[in-house]
Amino acid sequence: MYRVIFFFLFASSVLSAQTIAEQEEIRPNIFRELERPGASGGTVRLKGEAFAPALVNLHIDLNRKQKTFTGYRIQIFSGNPSNHSMEQIQEERGKFSALFPDIPVYLNYYDPDFKIRIGNFHNKLESIPTLKRIRYYYPNAYPVKMEIPIRDLYRSVHPEEEAVTGAEGESGQSPEENAMF
């Protein structure tokens, strides 16, 4: 009897391990794709070191584990708690959200100041059209280089899924990061 139970437990664990391994190995293999004949019948022959595919796969794995990217946001407000009340800071954030509802707004605390920054941009050049758009209301706004969580970039591209993905706080942070507010 024990052998039968052991056999079923062992078989189910092997099957589940195979499905997990199969799910992880879905990544595209660029080298295999290049070797296939194209629509016109042409082929690509790669000359190089034998470890190149392994190096590319390592790069892909590292990028999947990365939680942030270096990008830019536009800073529109900076103030410390001794000069501005929390209500004034939240009011400033709300005012911007009312003027530009399509631009994500983030309120963060960087010792000793609260900073309101907007947008998620890959580079400084990408932030310029938004900067020009808000300059009338915020003449002192400027781009700031910072580490941006990838989930914020995803949220700005897919805003309809924000309600589905979880309860973020007012500052655009997860509940753990938002404990201060």
C-alpha positions as CSV (number, residue, x, y, z in Angstrom):
1,M,0.0,0.0,0.0
2,Y,2.8,2.4,0.9
3,R,4.5,1.6,-2.4
4,V,1.5,2.6,-4.3
5,I,1.1,5.9,-2.4
6,F,4.8,6.6,-2.8
7,F,4.6,5.9,-6.5
8,F,1.8,8.4,-7.1
9,L,3.5,11.1,-5.0
10,F,6.7,10.6,-6.9
11,A,5.0,10.5,-10.3
12,S,3.1,13.7,-9.6
13,S,6.2,15.6,-8.4
14,V,8.1,14.5,-11.5
15,L,5.3,15.7,-13.7
16,S,5.0,19.1,-11.9
17,A,8.8,19.6,-12.1
18,Q,8.6,19.0,-15.9
19,T,5.9,21.6,-16.4
20,I,7.9,24.2,-14.4
21,A,11.0,23.5,-16.4
22,E,9.1,23.7,-19.6
23,Q,7.6,27.0,-18.6
24,E,11.0,28.5,-17.8
25,E,12.5,27.3,-21.1
26,I,10.0,29.3,-23.3
27,R,12.5,32.0,-24.0
28,P,13.3,32.6,-27.6
29,N,16.6,31.4,-29.0
30,I,17.9,34.1,-31.3
31,F,20.7,31.9,-32.6
32,R,18.3,29.2,-33.7
33,E,16.0,31.8,-35.3
34,L,18.9,33.3,-37.3
35,E,19.9,29.8,-38.6
36,R,16.5,29.2,-40.1
37,P,16.0,30.2,-43.8
38,G,14.2,33.4,-44.2
39,A,11.1,34.1,-46.4
40,S,13.4,34.8,-49.4
41,G,15.4,31.6,-48.7
42,G,18.4,33.5,-47.3
43,T,20.4,32.2,-44.3
44,V,22.6,33.8,-41.7
45,R,25.9,32.2,-40.7
46,L,27.3,33.3,-37.4
47,K,31.0,33.1,-36.8
48,G,32.2,33.7,-33.3
49,E,33.0,32.1,-30.0
50,A,31.2,28.9,-28.9
51,F,30.2,30.5,-25.6
52,A,28.2,33.4,-27.2
53,P,24.8,31.7,-26.9
54,A,25.4,30.9,-23.2
55,L,26.5,34.5,-22.6
56,V,23.3,35.9,-24.3
57,N,21.2,33.5,-22.2
58,L,23.0,34.7,-19.1
59,H,22.2,38.3,-20.1
60,I,18.5,37.4,-20.6
61,D,18.4,35.8,-17.2
62,L,20.0,38.8,-15.5
63,N,17.5,41.2,-17.1
64,R,14.6,39.1,-16.0
65,K,15.7,39.3,-12.4
66,Q,16.3,43.0,-12.5
67,K,13.6,45.0,-10.7
68,T,14.6,48.5,-11.7
69,F,16.0,50.4,-14.7
70,T,17.9,53.7,-14.9
71,G,15.5,56.2,-16.4
72,Y,14.2,59.8,-15.9
73,R,11.3,61.4,-14.2
74,I,10.4,65.1,-14.1
75,Q,10.6,66.7,-10.7
76,I,7.8,69.4,-10.3
77,F,8.0,69.9,-6.5
78,S,10.4,69.6,-3.6
79,G,9.6,70.6,-0.1
80,N,10.4,69.6,3.5
81,P,7.9,68.9,6.2
82,S,9.1,72.0,8.2
83,N,8.0,74.4,5.4
84,H,5.0,72.5,3.9
85,S,2.3,70.4,5.6
86,M,1.5,67.0,4.3
87,E,-1.9,68.4,3.2
88,Q,-0.2,71.0,1.1
89,I,2.1,68.4,-0.5
90,Q,-0.9,66.1,-1.2
91,E,-2.8,69.1,-2.6
92,E,0.0,69.9,-5.0
93,R,0.0,66.3,-6.1
94,G,-3.7,66.3,-6.6
95,K,-3.5,69.6,-8.6
96,F,-1.1,68.1,-11.0
97,S,-3.2,64.9,-11.4
98,A,-6.3,67.1,-12.2
99,L,-4.3,69.1,-14.8
100,F,-2.7,66.1,-16.4
101,P,-4.6,62.9,-15.7
102,D,-2.6,60.9,-18.3
103,I,0.8,61.4,-16.6
104,P,1.6,59.2,-13.6
105,V,2.5,61.1,-10.4
106,Y,4.8,59.8,-7.7
107,L,5.2,61.3,-4.2
108,N,8.4,60.1,-2.5
109,Y,10.4,61.0,0.6
110,Y,14.1,61.5,0.1
111,D,15.6,62.7,3.4
112,P,14.9,65.6,4.2
113,D,12.4,66.5,1.4
114,F,9.3,65.2,-0.1
115,K,9.5,65.2,-3.9
116,I,6.8,65.0,-6.5
117,R,8.0,63.5,-9.7
118,I,6.1,62.6,-12.8
119,G,6.4,60.2,-15.7
120,N,8.5,57.2,-16.6
121,F,11.0,57.9,-19.3
122,H,13.8,55.7,-20.6
123,N,16.1,58.7,-21.4
124,K,16.3,62.4,-21.0
125,L,15.3,63.1,-24.6
126,E,12.1,61.1,-24.2
127,S,11.1,63.4,-21.3
128,I,11.4,66.7,-23.2
129,P,7.9,66.7,-24.9
130,T,6.3,66.2,-21.5
131,L,8.5,68.8,-19.9
132,K,7.4,71.3,-22.6
133,R,3.8,70.4,-22.0
134,I,3.9,71.1,-18.3
135,R,6.2,74.1,-18.4
136,Y,3.4,76.6,-18.4
137,Y,2.1,75.4,-15.0
138,Y,5.5,74.3,-13.6
139,P,8.3,76.5,-14.9
140,N,10.9,75.2,-12.6
141,A,10.4,71.5,-13.5
142,Y,13.4,69.5,-14.6
143,P,14.3,65.9,-15.5
144,V,15.9,63.8,-12.8
145,K,17.9,60.6,-13.4
146,M,16.8,57.8,-11.1
147,E,16.2,54.1,-10.7
148,I,12.6,53.4,-11.7
149,P,10.8,50.2,-10.7
150,I,9.8,48.2,-13.7
151,R,6.3,47.7,-12.3
152,D,5.9,51.5,-12.6
153,L,6.8,51.4,-16.3
154,Y,4.3,48.5,-16.8
155,R,1.6,50.4,-14.9
156,S,2.0,53.5,-17.1
157,V,1.8,51.4,-20.3
158,H,-1.2,49.3,-19.0
159,P,-3.2,51.6,-16.7
160,E,-6.4,49.5,-17.1
161,E,-4.7,46.7,-15.2
162,E,-3.7,48.8,-12.2
163,A,-6.8,48.0,-10.3
164,V,-6.4,44.3,-11.0
165,T,-2.7,44.0,-10.0
166,G,-3.2,45.1,-6.4
167,A,-3.7,47.9,-4.0
168,E,-1.0,50.5,-4.4
169,G,-0.9,53.5,-2.2
170,E,-1.3,57.1,-3.3
171,S,2.3,57.5,-3.9
172,G,2.4,54.8,-6.5
173,Q,4.3,52.5,-4.2
174,S,3.4,49.0,-2.9
175,P,1.8,48.9,0.6
176,E,5.1,47.8,2.1
177,E,7.0,50.8,0.6
178,N,4.0,53.1,1.4
179,A,4.0,52.5,5.2
180,M,5.0,56.1,5.9
181,F,1.8,57.5,4.4
